[in-house]
Amino acid sequence: MSEAVTRTVTAPPGLLASLDPLLREWLPRQRWFAGKGRPVTGFTLVEATELLPSTGKLGLYHLLVRAHQPSVPSHGAPGHPGDCYQLLIGVREALPPRLAPALIGHMATGPLAGRTAYDALHDARPAELLLEALRTQARIGGLRFERDLDQDIRSGLVPRVVTAEQSNSSIVYGDTFILKLLRRIVPGVNPDLELPLALAREGCPRVPAPTAWMVADVDPAADPVISAGPADLAGQPYVLGVLQPFVQGASDGWELALRELAKGEDFGAEARALGRATAEVHTTLARALPTVTLGHMQLQLMVDGMIERLEAAVQAVPALRPYAEGLRTAFTALGDLAAEGRTWTAQRVHGDLHLGQCLRSPAGEWWLIDFEGEPARPLAERRMPQPAVRDVAGMLRSFDYAARSADPPQPDWAETCRSAYCSGYAEAAGLDPRTDPVLLRAYETDKAIYEVVYEARHRPDWLPVPLAAIDRLASTGHLT
C-alpha cells in the first residue's frame, strides 16, 4: 500500500446470500456470539468492503452483518433487529492445513461458488494488511484507518492471533502492538477508544495509549438500527478496532492471582498496587471528562434498577429466594440516604473492572485494559457517568472469585486482598472506598446478583462462588 491510500471498492453482489447458510451454522459456535440459544433466521448486510479481490489466490472481505433472531431478551422487546457483527472473511480455492480451525464452509452458490470461506484473522496476510492500512491511514470503501502520528508503526511485524478470546478478537504484531477487533459493533463513540484516548491526553501511565484505530462510515439506510432508531445515531461511525502497545511479558491479573493462590503466596502487595493504579485511572478520568452530581431522583432511579434486577434474579434462580429480603436492604439503605439529601459524584469509569482486565508488567507496574464496559448493555448506558465505587466493587468481587475457585476455597486470602486493594486505592485517591459502606455494599450486591444469574445459566458448578457472597451481603452487609 502507498501512503494515505484511498480506494473506492464494493463487494460482489450476492456475496451475503452465498455466505448465509454457512454463517447460520458457524456464527453461533463462536465464543463472542452474543445470541446463543436462539437460532439465526437471517442477516442484513450493513457494510461490505473488498480488501483483496477474489480473482487472486486469496480474496478478502470486510463485512458488518446484523444477525436476526426470534427475540433478543437483553434488548427488551421482541422484534429487535439483532446484533451487528464484524467479520473478516477470507476466500481461497482450498484451505491449507494450518487454517483448518478457521473454516467457515464451502460456498455452493453465488459469485464465489466452489470456493472456501474462512475467518481471515487466523491468516498472516490479512492481518498484515490491517496493520499496513493503519500505518498508512488508508481509506478503503467505508473503512477509515486512523492513527496517532506521534507513535511509530513499523511495517513487517509478524502477526499472530490470540486464541484465548471471549467477546472480541485480538492480533499481536511481533511483541510491539496488539490489535483488538470488536466483534459486536454498535454505532457511536465507543468507550474502548474514547477513554484510553482521554487518559493518554492527560499522560496517565496506567493505560496503553491508542496507537491507531479503525472505524466504518455506514449509510444510515443500510442499518435498520440507525434508520429506525434515534436521530442522533445517523452519521455516527462504528468503531471497529483499536491498536495499542503490547505489554511484553505482562501477566494477566486473573492468571497471576490464581498462580499465587496455588503456591500459597500472599497477594496483598499486588492488590495494594492494583488499588493505586485503579485510583490513578479514576482521578485522571475525573479530570479529563465531565463529572456530575447524583441527587435524590437520579439515585432513586439507580436503586429502582437494582431492585428490579434482584426481583428478576429471584424469579430466575430459586436459590436466591431465602436471601431476597436481606439483599433488598442493601438497596433500600442507599435509597434512604438519598432521600435524606445525600449526594454522590459520578464520573466516567471502566465499567467492567475485574482481575482479567488488568495486566502487570515484568517491572511490577499495573495496567488497566478493555474499557468497553459490559458489552450486553446499551452504548449510551456504558458511557454514562457513575460512582467510581462501581469499579471498586467489581474488583472486590473478582478477588472473591479467585479465592473461592481454589481447592479448598481461601476466603481469608480474599479478605486480605480486598483490604489491601482499598488501602492502595485510598493512598492514590485520598479517599478510602470503605468510608462509603452503603454505596459499596449496594454495588457489590448488585454485582453478586448478576453473577448468580450468569452462573446458574452458564456454569452451574460455579454457583456456590457468588452464593457465598450473597449469604454474607444479605445477612450482615459486612464489607472488607
Secondary structure, DSSP 8 states (H G I E B T S, - for coil): --TT-EE-----TTHHHHHHHHHHHHGGGSTT-S-TTS---EEEEEEEEEEE-TTSS-EEEEEEEEEE-S--GGGSSTT----EEEEEEEEESS--GGGGGGEEEE--SSTTTT-EEEEGGGSHHHHHHHHHHHHTT-EETTEEEEE-TTS---S---EEE-SS-SSEEEEEETTTEEEEEESEE-BS--HHHHHHHHHHHTT-TTS----EEEEE---GGG-HHHHTS-GGGTT--EEEEEEEE--TT-EEHHHHHHHHHHTT---HHHHHHHHHHHHHHHHHHHHHS--EEE-HHHHHHHHHHHHHHHHHHHHH-GGGGGGHHHHHHHHHHHHHHHHTT--EEEB---SS-SGGGEEE-TTS-EEE---S--TTS-HHHHTS-B-THHHHHHHHHHHHHHHHHSSS--HHHHHHHHHHHHHHHHHHHSS-GGG-HHHHHHHHHHHHHHHHHHHHHH-GGGTHHHHHHHHHHHHT----
